[in-house]
Amino acid sequence: MSEPIKKVVIVGGGTAGWMSAASLGRFLEGKNIDVTIIESSALGTVGVGEATIPNIVNYNKNLGINELDLIKATQATFKLGIQFENWHKQGENFFHPFSDYGMPINNIEFHQYINQANHQGAALDIEDYCFPAVLAKKGKFAQPHPKPPTPLADYQYAFHFDAGLYANFLKDFAINLGVNHLDALINSVELNQNNGFISSVTLDNGEIVEGDLFIDCSGFKGLLIEEALHTGYEDWSQWLICDRAMAVQTELVGEPTPYTRSIAKSFGWQWRIPLQHRMGNGYIYASQFQTDDDAERTLLDSVQGATINQVRKFRFTPGRRKQVWNKNCVAIGLSSGFLEPLESTSISLIQSVIDKLLTFFPDQSFNQHDIDEVNRLHNDEVEHIRDFLILHYKATKRDDSDFWRHCQNMDIPETLAHKMALFESRGHIIIRESESFEAASWLTMYNAFGIKQKRFDERIANMPFDVMSKNLAQMKQSIENAAQQTMQHQDFIKAHCRANPE
């Protein structure tokens, strides 16, 4: 047996660093392993990842964090999904929920029935058969029942929260678990001359911090994974052409919605993320089609409420590190790559890499088969997310700018083209290993962008139209009745988890 890991060093704070520190602190609790995080208060963090997807709920639960305490501490609101505005065509909206639509009938997928009914002229709206989508339209929220009486009531939720407050919350949590915290800059990274592994980092005060396992949470620069280990980066900007972002906070106008808004513009898209105390706003755009000055005007002309900070600007190259784990270094967060925040996957990918690291936690032999498997799983996962994001752009019918015309005409990965073709052929939804988005999410996009199946499941051919219509009507009414019994989103927050204004 090889020697166990004795010291883990995390380089960088922010959301990625403190999520890593909290998870490792909990995972290694009671073991004789030192965890040290190095961050500098002189350096800022990106800190705009305010929207999440449902796996954040389980992440916090697995740490033993009380959800209501977290919501209060981070000024959080609830998120049932994303409302997309003007993406397919200008003036059209659709909702991407964290839930399935309807429920299978006779073990056949629900969408086969509703698509068949619409093919016969029924004009049904699939969103009426999804509980969180109906809640969102009404501005309501309810926590799912732990044992729902029907699949129609089974859904998930996520949060909008202040990323800086979340990092601070986890910082206190991790330090209480015994994680060591050093506030310092790193001047250099030293490598072992025999195997090329990272042996230590030298701080600006001259202190040398040695480690066995290093976690790179240093952001876009990739201080360890790239600058020291030269791992390489796979550029996906031929498909994801947005490469700039701007963010600004504004005063909250009206009540916070239980969903994120994604609003397509002429050269990109704008987000609106409501917190209890303010609104997070941002704009993602393609620099080859819009100047930075014009982009800033686009953002500021579209926000509601007075701005409460200066516009922050970011440049990025969409893609991923060729290896998320190289030698004795694991990249987590922006150091591992970046896919634009269209579906709020940045924090989810932090969590996902942490999960893989804990599953394959090494000893000092750093078994290469373990490392290769983590890299394979991660690369597959990120590629599936990439394809899902590309679909949003490729399937649009907007032709009001060079940006959207470019998106319609661009080549796409064969993996995505095959998925789209199979759905168009017979309504079959491909879900591969390591998919972040389930079948209902792909169905949302196919339906919203007018991608229709040409053939229907032969097993429903003999079901009379009136029987099919009756089943669908009963599902719709059951969801509507349940939604009527829930609280307004703001009322739920006031009753259960209102944050201290300070």
Secondary structure as a PSIPRED ss2 file (coil, helix, strand):
# PSIPRED VFORMAT (PSIPRED V4.0)

   1 M C   1.000  0.000  0.000
   2 S C   1.000  0.000  0.000
   3 E C   1.000  0.000  0.000
   4 P E   0.000  0.000  1.000
   5 I C   1.000  0.000  0.000
   6 K C   1.000  0.000  0.000
   7 K E   0.000  0.000  1.000
   8 V E   0.000  0.000  1.000
   9 V E   0.000  0.000  1.000
  10 I E   0.000  0.000  1.000
  11 V E   0.000  0.000  1.000
  12 G C   1.000  0.000  0.000
  13 G C   1.000  0.000  0.000
  14 G H   0.000  1.000  0.000
  15 T H   0.000  1.000  0.000
  16 A H   0.000  1.000  0.000
  17 G H   0.000  1.000  0.000
  18 W H   0.000  1.000  0.000
  19 M H   0.000  1.000  0.000
  20 S H   0.000  1.000  0.000
  21 A H   0.000  1.000  0.000
  22 A H   0.000  1.000  0.000
  23 S H   0.000  1.000  0.000
  24 L H   0.000  1.000  0.000
  25 G H   0.000  1.000  0.000
  26 R H   0.000  1.000  0.000
  27 F H   0.000  1.000  0.000
  28 L C   1.000  0.000  0.000
  29 E C   1.000  0.000  0.000
  30 G C   1.000  0.000  0.000
  31 K C   1.000  0.000  0.000
  32 N C   1.000  0.000  0.000
  33 I C   1.000  0.000  0.000
  34 D E   0.000  0.000  1.000
  35 V E   0.000  0.000  1.000
  36 T E   0.000  0.000  1.000
  37 I E   0.000  0.000  1.000
  38 I E   0.000  0.000  1.000
  39 E E   0.000  0.000  1.000
  40 S C   1.000  0.000  0.000
  41 S C   1.000  0.000  0.000
  42 A C   1.000  0.000  0.000
  43 L C   1.000  0.000  0.000
  44 G C   1.000  0.000  0.000
  45 T C   1.000  0.000  0.000
  46 V C   1.000  0.000  0.000
  47 G C   1.000  0.000  0.000
  48 V C   1.000  0.000  0.000
  49 G C   1.000  0.000  0.000
  50 E C   1.000  0.000  0.000
  51 A E   0.000  0.000  1.000
  52 T C   1.000  0.000  0.000
  53 I C   1.000  0.000  0.000
  54 P C   1.000  0.000  0.000
  55 N H   0.000  1.000  0.000
  56 I H   0.000  1.000  0.000
  57 V H   0.000  1.000  0.000
  58 N H   0.000  1.000  0.000
  59 Y H   0.000  1.000  0.000
  60 N H   0.000  1.000  0.000
  61 K H   0.000  1.000  0.000
  62 N H   0.000  1.000  0.000
  63 L H   0.000  1.000  0.000
  64 G C   1.000  0.000  0.000
  65 I C   1.000  0.000  0.000
  66 N C   1.000  0.000  0.000
  67 E H   0.000  1.000  0.000
  68 L H   0.000  1.000  0.000
  69 D H   0.000  1.000  0.000
  70 L H   0.000  1.000  0.000
  71 I H   0.000  1.000  0.000
  72 K H   0.000  1.000  0.000
  73 A H   0.000  1.000  0.000
  74 T H   0.000  1.000  0.000
  75 Q C   1.000  0.000  0.000
  76 A C   1.000  0.000  0.000
  77 T E   0.000  0.000  1.000
  78 F E   0.000  0.000  1.000
  79 K E   0.000  0.000  1.000
  80 L C   1.000  0.000  0.000
  81 G E   0.000  0.000  1.000
  82 I E   0.000  0.000  1.000
  83 Q E   0.000  0.000  1.000
  84 F E   0.000  0.000  1.000
  85 E E   0.000  0.000  1.000
  86 N C   1.000  0.000  0.000
  87 W C   1.000  0.000  0.000
  88 H C   1.000  0.000  0.000
  89 K C   1.000  0.000  0.000
  90 Q C   1.000  0.000  0.000
  91 G C   1.000  0.000  0.000
  92 E C   1.000  0.000  0.000
  93 N E   0.000  0.000  1.000
  94 F E   0.000  0.000  1.000
  95 F E   0.000  0.000  1.000
  96 H E   0.000  0.000  1.000
  97 P E   0.000  0.000  1.000
  98 F C   1.000  0.000  0.000
  99 S E   0.000  0.000  1.000
 100 D C   1.000  0.000  0.000
 101 Y C   1.000  0.000  0.000
 102 G C   1.000  0.000  0.000
 103 M C   1.000  0.000  0.000
 104 P C   1.000  0.000  0.000
 105 I E   0.000  0.000  1.000
 106 N C   1.000  0.000  0.000
 107 N C   1.000  0.000  0.000
 108 I E   0.000  0.000  1.000
 109 E C   1.000  0.000  0.000
 110 F H   0.000  1.000  0.000
 111 H H   0.000  1.000  0.000
 112 Q H   0.000  1.000  0.000
 113 Y H   0.000  1.000  0.000
 114 I H   0.000  1.000  0.000
 115 N H   0.000  1.000  0.000
 116 Q H   0.000  1.000  0.000
 117 A H   0.000  1.000  0.000
 118 N H   0.000  1.000  0.000
 119 H H   0.000  1.000  0.000
 120 Q C   1.000  0.000  0.000
 121 G C   1.000  0.000  0.000
 122 A C   1.000  0.000  0.000
 123 A C   1.000  0.000  0.000
 124 L C   1.000  0.000  0.000
 125 D C   1.000  0.000  0.000
 126 I H   0.000  1.000  0.000
 127 E H   0.000  1.000  0.000
 128 D H   0.000  1.000  0.000
 129 Y H   0.000  1.000  0.000
 130 C C   1.000  0.000  0.000
 131 F H   0.000  1.000  0.000
 132 P H   0.000  1.000  0.000
 133 A H   0.000  1.000  0.000
 134 V H   0.000  1.000  0.000
 135 L H   0.000  1.000  0.000
 136 A H   0.000  1.000  0.000
 137 K H   0.000  1.000  0.000
 138 K H   0.000  1.000  0.000
 139 G C   1.000  0.000  0.000
 140 K E   0.000  0.000  1.000
 141 F E   0.000  0.000  1.000
 142 A C   1.000  0.000  0.000
 143 Q C   1.000  0.000  0.000
 144 P C   1.000  0.000  0.000
 145 H C   1.000  0.000  0.000
 146 P C   1.000  0.000  0.000
 147 K C   1.000  0.000  0.000
 148 P C   1.000  0.000  0.000
 149 P C   1.000  0.000  0.000
 150 T C   1.000  0.000  0.000
 151 P H   0.000  1.000  0.000
 152 L H   0.000  1.000  0.000
 153 A H   0.000  1.000  0.000
 154 D C   1.000  0.000  0.000
 155 Y E   0.000  0.000  1.000
 156 Q C   1.000  0.000  0.000
 157 Y C   1.000  0.000  0.000
 158 A E   0.000  0.000  1.000
 159 F E   0.000  0.000  1.000
 160 H E   0.000  0.000  1.000
 161 F C   1.000  0.000  0.000
 162 D C   1.000  0.000  0.000
 163 A H   0.000  1.000  0.000
 164 G H   0.000  1.000  0.000
 165 L H   0.000  1.000  0.000
 166 Y H   0.000  1.000  0.000
 167 A H   0.000  1.000  0.000
 168 N H   0.000  1.000  0.000
 169 F H   0.000  1.000  0.000
 170 L H   0.000  1.000  0.000
 171 K H   0.000  1.000  0.000
 172 D H   0.000  1.000  0.000
 173 F H   0.000  1.000  0.000
 174 A H   0.000  1.000  0.000
 175 I H   0.000  1.000  0.000
 176 N H   0.000  1.000  0.000
 177 L C   1.000  0.000  0.000
 178 G C   1.000  0.000  0.000
 179 V C   1.000  0.000  0.000
 180 N E   0.000  0.000  1.000
 181 H E   0.000  0.000  1.000
 182 L E   0.000  0.000  1.000
 183 D E   0.000  0.000  1.000
 184 A C   1.000  0.000  0.000
 185 L C   1.000  0.000  0.000
 186 I E   0.000  0.000  1.000
 187 N E   0.000  0.000  1.000
 188 S E   0.000  0.000  1.000
 189 V E   0.000  0.000  1.000
 190 E E   0.000  0.000  1.000
 191 L E   0.000  0.000  1.000
 192 N C   1.000  0.000  0.000
 193 Q C   1.000  0.000  0.000
 194 N C   1.000  0.000  0.000
 195 N C   1.000  0.000  0.000
 196 G C   1.000  0.000  0.000
 197 F C   1.000  0.000  0.000
 198 I E   0.000  0.000  1.000
 199 S E   0.000  0.000  1.000
 200 S E   0.000  0.000  1.000
 201 V E   0.000  0.000  1.000
 202 T E   0.000  0.000  1.000
 203 L E   0.000  0.000  1.000
 204 D C   1.000  0.000  0.000
 205 N C   1.000  0.000  0.000
 206 G C   1.000  0.000  0.000
 207 E C   1.000  0.000  0.000
 208 I E   0.000  0.000  1.000
 209 V E   0.000  0.000  1.000
 210 E E   0.000  0.000  1.000
 211 G C   1.000  0.000  0.000
 212 D C   1.000  0.000  0.000
 213 L E   0.000  0.000  1.000
 214 F E   0.000  0.000  1.000
 215 I E   0.000  0.000  1.000
 216 D E   0.000  0.000  1.000
 217 C C   1.000  0.000  0.000
 218 S C   1.000  0.000  0.000
 219 G H   0.000  1.000  0.000
 220 F H   0.000  1.000  0.000
 221 K H   0.000  1.000  0.000
 222 G C   1.000  0.000  0.000
 223 L H   0.000  1.000  0.000
 224 L H   0.000  1.000  0.000
 225 I H   0.000  1.000  0.000
 226 E H   0.000  1.000  0.000
 227 E H   0.000  1.000  0.000
 228 A H   0.000  1.000  0.000
 229 L C   1.000  0.000  0.000
 230 H C   1.000  0.000  0.000
 231 T C   1.000  0.000  0.000
 232 G C   1.000  0.000  0.000
 233 Y E   0.000  0.000  1.000
 234 E E   0.000  0.000  1.000
 235 D E   0.000  0.000  1.000
 236 W C   1.000  0.000  0.000
 237 S C   1.000  0.000  0.000
 238 Q C   1.000  0.000  0.000
 239 W C   1.000  0.000  0.000
 240 L C   1.000  0.000  0.000
 241 I C   1.000  0.000  0.000
 242 C C   1.000  0.000  0.000
 243 D C   1.000  0.000  0.000
 244 R E   0.000  0.000  1.000
 245 A E   0.000  0.000  1.000
 246 M E   0.000  0.000  1.000
 247 A E   0.000  0.000  1.000
 248 V E   0.000  0.000  1.000
 249 Q E   0.000  0.000  1.000
 250 T E   0.000  0.000  1.000
 251 E C   1.000  0.000  0.000
 252 L C   1.000  0.000  0.000
 253 V C   1.000  0.000  0.000
 254 G C   1.000  0.000  0.000
 255 E C   1.000  0.000  0.000
 256 P C   1.000  0.000  0.000
 257 T C   1.000  0.000  0.000
 258 P C   1.000  0.000  0.000
 259 Y C   1.000  0.000  0.000
 260 T E   0.000  0.000  1.000
 261 R E   0.000  0.000  1.000
 262 S E   0.000  0.000  1.000
 263 I E   0.000  0.000  1.000
 264 A E   0.000  0.000  1.000
 265 K C   1.000  0.000  0.000
 266 S C   1.000  0.000  0.000
 267 F C   1.000  0.000  0.000
 268 G E   0.000  0.000  1.000
 269 W E   0.000  0.000  1.000
 270 Q E   0.000  0.000  1.000
 271 W E   0.000  0.000  1.000
 272 R E   0.000  0.000  1.000
 273 I E   0.000  0.000  1.000
 274 P E   0.000  0.000  1.000
 275 L C   1.000  0.000  0.000
 276 Q C   1.000  0.000  0.000
 277 H C   1.000  0.000  0.000
 278 R C   1.000  0.000  0.000
 279 M E   0.000  0.000  1.000
 280 G E   0.000  0.000  1.000
 281 N E   0.000  0.000  1.000
 282 G E   0.000  0.000  1.000
 283 Y E   0.000  0.000  1.000
 284 I E   0.000  0.000  1.000
 285 Y E   0.000  0.000  1.000
 286 A C   1.000  0.000  0.000
 287 S C   1.000  0.000  0.000
 288 Q C   1.000  0.000  0.000
 289 F C   1.000  0.000  0.000
 290 Q C   1.000  0.000  0.000
 291 T C   1.000  0.000  0.000
 292 D H   0.000  1.000  0.000
 293 D H   0.000  1.000  0.000
 294 D H   0.000  1.000  0.000
 295 A H   0.000  1.000  0.000
 296 E H   0.000  1.000  0.000
 297 R H   0.000  1.000  0.000
 298 T H   0.000  1.000  0.000
 299 L H   0.000  1.000  0.000
 300 L H   0.000  1.000  0.000
 301 D H   0.000  1.000  0.000
 302 S H   0.000  1.000  0.000
 303 V C   1.000  0.000  0.000
 304 Q C   1.000  0.000  0.000
 305 G C   1.000  0.000  0.000
 306 A C   1.000  0.000  0.000
 307 T E   0.000  0.000  1.000
 308 I C   1.000  0.000  0.000
 309 N C   1.000  0.000  0.000
 310 Q C   1.000  0.000  0.000
 311 V C   1.000  0.000  0.000
 312 R E   0.000  0.000  1.000
 313 K E   0.000  0.000  1.000
 314 F E   0.000  0.000  1.000
 315 R E   0.000  0.000  1.000
 316 F C   1.000  0.000  0.000
 317 T C   1.000  0.000  0.000
 318 P C   1.000  0.000  0.000
 319 G E   0.000  0.000  1.000
 320 R E   0.000  0.000  1.000
 321 R E   0.000  0.000  1.000
 322 K C   1.000  0.000  0.000
 323 Q C   1.000  0.000  0.000
 324 V C   1.000  0.000  0.000
 325 W E   0.000  0.000  1.000
 326 N E   0.000  0.000  1.000
 327 K C   1.000  0.000  0.000
 328 N C   1.000  0.000  0.000
 329 C E   0.000  0.000  1.000
 330 V E   0.000  0.000  1.000
 331 A E   0.000  0.000  1.000
 332 I C   1.000  0.000  0.000
 333 G H   0.000  1.000  0.000
 334 L H   0.000  1.000  0.000
 335 S H   0.000  1.000  0.000
 336 S H   0.000  1.000  0.000
 337 G E   0.000  0.000  1.000
 338 F E   0.000  0.000  1.000
 339 L C   1.000  0.000  0.000
 340 E C   1.000  0.000  0.000
 341 P H   0.000  1.000  0.000
 342 L H   0.000  1.000  0.000
 343 E H   0.000  1.000  0.000
 344 S C   1.000  0.000  0.000
 345 T C   1.000  0.000  0.000
 346 S H   0.000  1.000  0.000
 347 I H   0.000  1.000  0.000
 348 S H   0.000  1.000  0.000
 349 L H   0.000  1.000  0.000
 350 I H   0.000  1.000  0.000
 351 Q H   0.000  1.000  0.000
 352 S H   0.000  1.000  0.000
 353 V H   0.000  1.000  0.000
 354 I H   0.000  1.000  0.000
 355 D H   0.000  1.000  0.000
 356 K H   0.000  1.000  0.000
 357 L H   0.000  1.000  0.000
 358 L H   0.000  1.000  0.000
 359 T H   0.000  1.000  0.000
 360 F C   1.000  0.000  0.000
 361 F C   1.000  0.000  0.000
 362 P C   1.000  0.000  0.000
 363 D E   0.000  0.000  1.000
 364 Q C   1.000  0.000  0.000
 365 S C   1.000  0.000  0.000
 366 F C   1.000  0.000  0.000
 367 N C   1.000  0.000  0.000
 368 Q H   0.000  1.000  0.000
 369 H H   0.000  1.000  0.000
 370 D H   0.000  1.000  0.000
 371 I H   0.000  1.000  0.000
 372 D H   0.000  1.000  0.000
 373 E H   0.000  1.000  0.000
 374 V H   0.000  1.000  0.000
 375 N H   0.000  1.000  0.000
 376 R H   0.000  1.000  0.000
 377 L H   0.000  1.000  0.000
 378 H H   0.000  1.000  0.000
 379 N H   0.000  1.000  0.000
 380 D H   0.000  1.000  0.000
 381 E H   0.000  1.000  0.000
 382 V H   0.000  1.000  0.000
 383 E H   0.000  1.000  0.000
 384 H H   0.000  1.000  0.000
 385 I H   0.000  1.000  0.000
 386 R H   0.000  1.000  0.000
 387 D H   0.000  1.000  0.000
 388 F H   0.000  1.000  0.000
 389 L H   0.000  1.000  0.000
 390 I H   0.000  1.000  0.000
 391 L H   0.000  1.000  0.000
 392 H H   0.000  1.000  0.000
 393 Y H   0.000  1.000  0.000
 394 K H   0.000  1.000  0.000
 395 A C   1.000  0.000  0.000
 396 T C   1.000  0.000  0.000
 397 K C   1.000  0.000  0.000
 398 R C   1.000  0.000  0.000
 399 D C   1.000  0.000  0.000
 400 D C   1.000  0.000  0.000
 401 S C   1.000  0.000  0.000
 402 D H   0.000  1.000  0.000
 403 F H   0.000  1.000  0.000
 404 W H   0.000  1.000  0.000
 405 R H   0.000  1.000  0.000
 406 H H   0.000  1.000  0.000
 407 C H   0.000  1.000  0.000
 408 Q H   0.000  1.000  0.000
 409 N H   0.000  1.000  0.000
 410 M C   1.000  0.000  0.000
 411 D C   1.000  0.000  0.000
 412 I C   1.000  0.000  0.000
 413 P C   1.000  0.000  0.000
 414 E H   0.000  1.000  0.000
 415 T H   0.000  1.000  0.000
 416 L H   0.000  1.000  0.000
 417 A H   0.000  1.000  0.000
 418 H H   0.000  1.000  0.000
 419 K H   0.000  1.000  0.000
 420 M H   0.000  1.000  0.000
 421 A H   0.000  1.000  0.000
 422 L H   0.000  1.000  0.000
 423 F H   0.000  1.000  0.000
 424 E H   0.000  1.000  0.000
 425 S H   0.000  1.000  0.000
 426 R H   0.000  1.000  0.000
 427 G C   1.000  0.000  0.000
 428 H C   1.000  0.000  0.000
 429 I C   1.000  0.000  0.000
 430 I C   1.000  0.000  0.000
 431 I C   1.000  0.000  0.000
 432 R C   1.000  0.000  0.000
 433 E C   1.000  0.000  0.000
 434 S C   1.000  0.000  0.000
 435 E C   1.000  0.000  0.000
 436 S C   1.000  0.000  0.000
 437 F C   1.000  0.000  0.000
 438 E C   1.000  0.000  0.000
 439 A H   0.000  1.000  0.000
 440 A H   0.000  1.000  0.000
 441 S H   0.000  1.000  0.000
 442 W H   0.000  1.000  0.000
 443 L H   0.000  1.000  0.000
 444 T H   0.000  1.000  0.000
 445 M H   0.000  1.000  0.000
 446 Y H   0.000  1.000  0.000
 447 N H   0.000  1.000  0.000
 448 A H   0.000  1.000  0.000
 449 F C   1.000  0.000  0.000
 450 G C   1.000  0.000  0.000
 451 I C   1.000  0.000  0.000
 452 K C   1.000  0.000  0.000
 453 Q C   1.000  0.000  0.000
 454 K C   1.000  0.000  0.000
 455 R C   1.000  0.000  0.000
 456 F C   1.000  0.000  0.000
 457 D C   1.000  0.000  0.000
 458 E H   0.000  1.000  0.000
 459 R H   0.000  1.000  0.000
 460 I H   0.000  1.000  0.000
 461 A C   1.000  0.000  0.000
 462 N C   1.000  0.000  0.000
 463 M C   1.000  0.000  0.000
 464 P C   1.000  0.000  0.000
 465 F H   0.000  1.000  0.000
 466 D H   0.000  1.000  0.000
 467 V H   0.000  1.000  0.000
 468 M H   0.000  1.000  0.000
 469 S H   0.000  1.000  0.000
 470 K H   0.000  1.000  0.000
 471 N H   0.000  1.000  0.000
 472 L H   0.000  1.000  0.000
 473 A H   0.000  1.000  0.000
 474 Q H   0.000  1.000  0.000
 475 M H   0.000  1.000  0.000
 476 K H   0.000  1.000  0.000
 477 Q H   0.000  1.000  0.000
 478 S H   0.000  1.000  0.000
 479 I H   0.000  1.000  0.000
 480 E H   0.000  1.000  0.000
 481 N H   0.000  1.000  0.000
 482 A H   0.000  1.000  0.000
 483 A H   0.000  1.000  0.000
 484 Q H   0.000  1.000  0.000
 485 Q C   1.000  0.000  0.000
 486 T C   1.000  0.000  0.000
 487 M E   0.000  0.000  1.000
 488 Q E   0.000  0.000  1.000
 489 H H   0.000  1.000  0.000
 490 Q H   0.000  1.000  0.000
 491 D H   0.000  1.000  0.000
 492 F H   0.000  1.000  0.000
 493 I H   0.000  1.000  0.000
 494 K H   0.000  1.000  0.000
 495 A H   0.000  1.000  0.000
 496 H H   0.000  1.000  0.000
 497 C C   1.000  0.000  0.000
 498 R C   1.000  0.000  0.000
 499 A C   1.000  0.000  0.000
 500 N C   1.000  0.000  0.000
 501 P C   1.000  0.000  0.000
 502 E C   1.000  0.000  0.000
